[in-house]
Amino acid sequence: MGRKEMIAMLLAGGQGSRLGVLTSDVAKPAVAFGGKYRIIDFPLSNCINSGIDTVGVLTQYQPLVLNSHIGIGIPWDLDRNNGGVTVLPPYEGSENADWYSGTANAIYQNMRYMEQYDPEYVLILSGDHIYKMDYEAMLDFHKLNKADVTIAALPVPMEEASRFGIVVTDEEKRIIEFEEKPEKPKSNLASMGIYIFSWPVLKQALTALKDQSNCDFGKHVIPYCHDKGMRIFAYEFNGYWKDVGTLGAYWEANMELVDLIPEFNLYEEFWKIYTQQNSIEPHFVGPNAKVQKAIVGAGDSVYGTVENSVLGPEVVIDEGAVVKDSILMGRVHIKRGAYIEKAIIADNTVIGENTKIGVGEEADSKLSTKIYSFGLATIGSNSVVPDNVTIGKNTAIKGHTKNEDYPNGELTGGDYIIKAGDLT
C-alpha cells in the first residue's frame, strides 16, 4: 500500500434513537436528506472535496441501506485501487463480542485497516451532521501548531453552550480545559466531534485504553491525551453545521433548503455534494399541479399541490392532494384528495384518499415527548395509511394500518400506531 498523509475514519453506526420511527430499520447516517441525498453524503463529499481519498466507514446498526448506498464508492470517486471507501462492519467472532462499544473502541478494532496505510494523520468524523468543511485547512492548522490532536469547534450562543461539550482555550487556541455540558460554561466553543490525530498519538491512546468499556473519544481518549500533557488545539469552524439528531432539527434543516436564499447551498459549483443516483428518470409536473418553493426529486409525478416541501425520488402526488411544509422520502404515494401538513413521511409509504395528516390541536406524545414533539406527524418507512382518516400532530405511525386501527376514523394528537413486528 502507498503511504497516505491523512486517512478518514467515518463513524456511521448510529442508531439515531431520537429520530423515532424514521430509524427503526435504517441507521441514522442513511436517512434521506434534502430530497436526493442521505445524511452520510455530506461528510463523504467533504472528504473528496478536501482531497482525502481513503475513508473507512464504520457501520453497525441496520447497515443494509448504508452498505448498498456506499457500495464501492463510485459516486464519490472513491472506487480506487489504493484507498477508496471501505465499509468496516464489526468483526464477527472477535474476543470482545461482535459489536463496537463506544466510538473509540470502534476505531481501535480497525487498527489493522489504518496500519496498512501507515498514515501521518487520522481524521475522525461522524456520519450524522449536515455541513461543508475543508478538512485540508484543519490539517494545515494542526501542522502549524505542531499539535498532537486538533478538535474542530463551533462557536455557539452562550445560552446554548450547556447542551454541548465545551472547550476552553488559551490565546494560542490550545485547549486547557474540557467541560461536558457545563451548567456555567466558561466558553462558547463547542466540540463538533471532528478530530485530527497524529497517528502515533492515536495509536498510543487507543492501545492504552483498549480495555476501557464503552471507550469514547470525548469521554476517554481526549482526557487521556490531555492528562499526558499532549498538545491539543481547537480549530474554529464558522460555517453552516446542523446536527439533525432530532425530528425537529431534521425537519428544520430540510425546510431551510427551500428558503429563497438557503443558508445551506446545495448548488455550489466548487463544493459539490455527491450521492448514489439510482433514480434517473426526470420528474413530471401535471397540467393542474401547483408547485411552490419545493425540492422535487428525480422520477417524481406531481399532479396535486406542493408548497414549501422536500420530495425524494419517485414520489407520486395525485390530483386534488395537497402537501405543505413536509418532507416526503423516496417512493411515497399521496392519493387523491389527501391533505398533508408538517409531516415527515419515510420511504415506500402510501397515504390513502381524502386522509388528513397533521391537523388539529397539539398534544403531548403518549409514546415519547422527547422524540415526538415539534408539532410534526411522523410516518415510518413501508407504511400504509388507509382512506378517509384524520391524523393529528405529534403522532407516530409505522406499519400497514387499516381503518379499524383508527377509532372514529381518527388518530388524535399525541397518539401512535406501531404494528407488531415493526420496531419502535
C-alpha positions in Angstrom: 0.0 0.0 0.0 1.2 3.5 -0.7 1.6 5.7 2.3 -1.2 8.2 2.9 -0.7 11.5 4.5 -4.2 11.5 6.1 -7.0 8.9 6.1 -10.5 9.4 7.4 -12.5 7.1 9.7 -16.2 7.9 9.5 -18.4 6.6 12.4 -21.7 5.7 10.8 -23.1 3.1 13.2 -25.6 5.4 15.0 -29.0 4.1 15.8 -30.3 7.7 15.9 -32.9 6.8 18.5 -34.2 10.4 18.7 -35.5 10.1 15.1 -38.1 7.6 16.3 -39.8 5.5 13.5 -37.5 7.1 10.9 -34.6 5.0 12.1 -36.5 1.8 13.1 -35.0 0.0 10.1 -32.1 2.2 8.9 -29.1 3.7 10.5 -29.2 7.4 11.1 -26.5 8.3 8.5 -28.5 6.6 5.9 -31.7 8.7 6.5 -32.7 10.7 3.4 -32.0 14.4 3.4 -32.8 17.2 1.0 -34.6 15.1 -1.5 -31.9 13.2 -3.2 -29.2 12.8 -0.6 -28.6 10.7 2.5 -27.0 12.3 5.6 -23.7 10.5 5.1 -23.2 12.1 1.7 -22.2 15.3 3.4 -19.1 14.1 5.3 -18.2 11.8 2.4 -18.3 14.6 -0.1 -16.3 16.8 2.3 -13.6 14.2 2.2 -13.5 14.1 -1.6 -13.6 17.9 -1.8 -10.8 18.1 0.7 -8.6 15.7 -1.3 -8.9 12.7 1.1 -9.2 9.6 -0.9 -9.2 6.9 1.8 -12.2 6.6 4.0 -13.1 3.8 6.4 -16.9 3.8 7.1 -17.7 2.1 10.4 -21.2 0.6 10.3 -23.1 -1.2 13.0 -26.8 -0.7 13.4 -29.1 -1.8 10.5 -26.4 -1.3 7.9 -28.1 -2.7 4.8 -29.2 0.6 3.3 -26.0 2.2 4.2 -23.9 -0.6 2.6 -25.8 -0.6 -0.6 -25.8 3.2 -0.8 -22.0 3.4 -0.5 -21.3 0.3 -2.5 -17.7 0.6 -3.7 -17.8 4.4 -3.6 -18.2 5.3 -7.3 -20.4 8.4 -6.8 -17.7 9.9 -4.6 -14.9 8.9 -7.0 -13.7 6.6 -4.2 -13.5 3.4 -6.2 -9.7 3.3 -6.1 -7.1 0.6 -6.1 -5.2 2.2 -3.3 -7.5 3.6 -0.7 -11.1 4.4 -1.6 -14.1 3.8 0.6 -14.2 0.7 2.7 -17.2 -0.3 4.7 -16.0 -1.7 8.1 -18.6 -3.6 10.0 -17.8 -5.0 13.4 -15.7 -8.2 13.1 -17.6 -11.4 13.6 -16.2 -13.6 16.3 -13.6 -11.2 17.8 -13.0 -11.8 21.5 -14.8 -8.8 22.8 -18.2 -9.5 21.3 -19.1 -8.6 17.8 -20.4 -5.1 18.4 -18.4 -1.9 18.7 -18.7 -0.5 22.2 -18.1 3.3 22.0 -16.7 5.4 19.3 -13.0 4.9 20.2 -13.4 1.1 20.6 -14.8 1.0 17.0 -11.6 2.8 15.8 -9.4 0.5 17.9 -11.0 -2.6 16.3 -9.9 -1.3 12.9 -6.3 -0.7 13.8 -5.2 -3.1 11.1 -7.1 -1.2 8.4 -5.4 2.0 9.4 -1.9 0.4 9.7 -1.9 -0.7 6.1 -1.8 2.9 5.0 0.7 4.0 7.7 -0.8 7.5 7.7 0.8 10.5 9.3 -2.7 11.8 10.4 -6.1 10.3 11.0 -9.3 12.3 10.7 -12.2 11.0 12.8 -15.7 12.0 11.6 -19.3 11.2 12.5 -21.9 10.4 9.8 -24.8 12.4 11.1 -24.1 16.1 10.6 -25.0 18.3 7.7 -22.2 20.7 6.8 -19.5 21.6 4.4 -15.9 21.8 5.7 -12.5 21.7 4.2 -10.6 19.2 6.3 -7.4 20.3 4.5 -7.5 23.7 6.1 -7.9 22.0 9.5 -4.9 19.8 8.8 -2.8 22.9 7.9 -3.8 24.3 11.3 -2.8 21.1 13.0 0.6 21.1 11.4 1.2 24.8 12.0 0.6 24.3 15.8 2.6 21.0 15.9 -0.5 19.6 17.5 -1.0 16.0 18.7 -4.7 16.4 18.5 -6.9 19.1 16.9 -10.6 19.3 17.6 -13.0 21.2 15.3 -15.0 23.6 17.4 -18.0 25.8 16.6 -18.9 29.0 18.4 -22.5 28.6 19.8 -24.7 31.1 21.6 -23.6 31.3 25.2 -27.1 30.4 26.4 -27.0 27.2 24.4 -23.5 26.2 25.5 -24.6 23.9 28.3 -26.0 21.5 25.7 -22.5 20.7 24.3 -19.1 19.5 25.2 -17.3 22.8 25.6 -13.5 23.5 25.1 -11.7 26.3 26.9 -8.6 27.6 25.1 -5.7 30.0 25.7 -4.9 32.8 23.2 -2.9 30.3 21.1 -6.1 28.2 20.7 -4.5 25.5 22.7 -7.1 23.6 24.8 -6.6 23.9 28.5 -9.9 22.6 29.8 -13.0 20.5 28.8 -16.4 20.9 30.2 -19.1 18.3 29.3 -22.5 20.0 29.2 -21.5 22.5 31.9 -24.1 24.5 33.8 -22.0 27.6 33.9 -19.8 27.4 30.7 -16.5 29.2 30.6 -16.5 29.5 26.8 -18.9 29.1 23.9 -16.7 26.9 21.7 -18.5 23.5 21.3 -16.7 20.4 20.1 -18.1 19.2 16.8 -16.8 15.6 17.3 -14.4 16.1 14.4 -10.8 15.2 15.4 -7.4 15.1 13.7 -4.8 12.9 15.5 -1.2 12.5 14.7 -1.1 8.7 14.0 1.4 7.7 16.8 -0.7 9.6 19.4 -3.9 7.9 18.3 -2.3 4.5 18.4 -0.8 5.1 21.8 -4.1 6.4 23.3 -6.3 3.6 21.8 -3.8 0.9 22.9 -3.6 2.3 26.4 -7.4 2.4 26.7 -8.2 -0.8 24.9 -9.9 -2.4 28.0 -12.0 0.6 28.8 -15.6 -0.3 28.4 -17.7 1.9 26.0 -14.5 3.7 25.1 -15.4 7.1 23.7 -13.4 9.9 22.2 -15.0 12.8 24.1 -15.1 10.9 27.4 -11.9 8.9 27.4 -9.4 9.5 24.6 -9.3 13.3 24.7 -9.0 13.4 28.5 -6.2 10.7 28.3 -4.2 12.8 25.8 -4.8 15.9 28.0 -3.6 14.1 31.1 -0.4 13.0 29.3 0.3 16.7 28.5 -0.2 16.4 24.8 -0.7 19.4 22.6 -4.5 19.7 21.9 -5.8 22.6 19.8 -9.2 23.9 18.8 -9.8 24.6 15.2 -12.6 27.2 14.9 -15.2 26.5 12.3 -17.6 29.2 11.3 -19.7 27.6 8.5 -23.2 26.1 8.5 -23.4 23.0 10.7 -26.5 21.1 11.7 -26.9 18.2 14.0 -30.0 16.5 12.6 -30.4 14.2 15.5 -34.0 15.1 16.5 -37.1 15.2 14.3 -37.4 18.9 14.9 -33.8 19.7 13.8 -34.2 17.3 10.9 -37.4 18.9 9.7 -36.0 22.4 10.1 -32.8 21.6 8.2 -34.8 20.3 5.3 -37.1 23.3 5.3 -34.2 25.7 5.3 -33.2 24.1 1.9 -36.3 25.6 0.3 -35.8 29.1 1.7 -35.4 31.6 -1.1 -31.8 32.2 0.0 -30.9 28.9 1.5 -28.4 29.2 4.4 -27.0 25.9 3.2 -26.5 25.9 -0.6 -26.7 22.5 -2.4 -25.9 24.1 -5.7 -22.4 25.4 -5.3 -20.1 24.6 -8.2 -16.9 24.3 -6.3 -18.1 22.2 -3.4 -20.4 19.5 -4.8 -22.3 17.1 -2.7 -22.1 13.6 -4.4 -24.6 10.8 -4.0 -25.7 7.5 -5.3 -28.3 8.2 -8.1 -30.5 5.2 -8.7 -33.5 7.0 -10.0 -32.6 8.6 -13.3 -36.0 9.4 -14.8 -36.9 13.1 -15.0 -39.7 14.4 -12.8 -43.1 15.4 -14.3 -45.4 18.1 -13.1 -49.0 17.6 -14.3 -51.3 20.2 -16.0 -53.2 21.2 -12.9 -50.4 20.9 -10.4 -49.2 23.8 -8.3 -45.7 23.6 -7.0 -44.2 26.4 -5.0 -40.8 26.6 -3.1 -40.1 22.9 -3.3 -37.3 20.4 -4.0 -38.7 17.9 -6.4 -36.8 14.6 -6.8 -35.9 12.5 -9.9 -38.8 10.5 -11.2 -41.5 12.3 -9.3 -45.0 12.7 -10.7 -46.8 15.7 -9.2 -50.5 16.2 -10.2 -51.6 18.0 -6.9 -50.4 20.9 -4.9 -47.0 21.1 -3.2 -45.8 24.0 -1.1 -42.6 24.6 0.9 -41.7 20.9 0.9 -38.9 18.5 0.1 -39.6 15.4 -2.1 -37.4 12.5 -2.6 -37.2 10.4 -5.8 -40.2 8.6 -7.4 -42.8 10.3 -5.3 -46.4 10.4 -6.7 -48.8 13.1 -5.6 -52.3 12.5 -7.1 -54.7 15.2 -8.3 -56.5 17.1 -5.6 -53.9 16.1 -3.0 -52.1 18.9 -1.0 -48.7 18.7 0.6 -47.4 21.6 2.7 -44.3 22.1 4.9 -43.5 18.4 4.7 -40.7 16.0 3.9 -41.6 13.0 1.7 -38.8 10.4 1.1 -38.5 8.1 -1.9 -41.4 6.3 -3.5 -44.1 7.9 -1.3 -47.6 7.9 -2.9 -50.1 10.5 -1.7 -53.5 9.6 -3.1 -56.3 11.9 -4.4 -57.8 14.4 -2.0 -55.3 13.8 0.8 -54.1 16.8 2.8 -50.6 16.6 4.4 -49.2 19.4 6.6 -45.9 19.5 8.6 -45.3 15.8 8.3 -42.3 13.6 7.7 -43.2 10.5 5.6 -40.5 7.9 5.1 -39.8 5.7 2.0 -42.3 3.4 0.3 -45.3 4.7 2.1 -48.9 5.0 0.8 -51.3 7.6 2.1 -55.0 6.9 1.3 -57.6 9.1 -0.4 -59.0 12.1 1.5 -56.9 11.3 4.5 -55.7 14.4 6.5 -52.4 14.4 8.3 -51.0 17.0 10.7 -54.3 18.7 11.6 -55.9 19.7 14.9 -54.5 20.9 18.3 -51.1 19.9 19.5 -51.0 17.3 22.3 -48.2 15.6 24.1 -47.0 12.3 22.7 -48.0 9.2 24.6 -45.1 7.4 23.1 -42.2 9.8 23.9 -42.4 13.5 24.4 -38.7 13.6 23.9 -38.9 12.3 20.4 -42.4 13.2 19.0 -42.8 16.9 19.6 -42.3 19.9 17.4 -46.0 19.5 16.1 -44.9 17.0 13.5 -46.7 13.9 12.2 -44.1 11.2 11.6 -44.7 8.1 9.5 -42.0 5.4 9.2 -41.0 3.5 6.0 -43.1 0.9 4.3 -46.3 2.1 6.0 -49.8 2.3 4.7 -52.4 4.8 5.9 -56.0 4.0 4.8 -58.5 6.3 3.1 -60.6 8.8 4.9 -58.8 9.0 8.3 -57.6 12.1 10.2 -54.2 12.1 11.9 -53.2 14.8 14.5 -49.9 16.4 15.5 -47.0 14.8 17.5 -48.2 11.4 16.2 -46.2 8.4 15.0 -47.3 5.6 12.6 -45.3 2.6 11.4 -46.6 -0.4 9.5 -49.6 -1.5 7.4 -52.5 0.2 9.2 -56.2 -0.4 8.4 -59.4 1.6 9.0 -60.1 -0.4 12.2 -56.9 0.9 13.7 -58.4 4.4 13.8 -61.3 4.7 16.3 -63.9 7.0 14.7 -61.6 7.4 11.8 -59.1 9.3 13.8 -55.6 9.2 15.4 -55.8 12.1 17.8 -52.8 14.4 18.5 -50.0 12.7 20.5 -51.2 9.1 19.8 -49.4 6.4 17.8 -49.9 3.2 15.9 -47.0 0.9 15.7 -47.8 -2.5 14.2 -46.4 -5.7 15.8 -43.2 -6.7 14.1 -42.4 -3.1 13.4 -39.9 -2.0 15.9 -40.5 1.3 17.8 
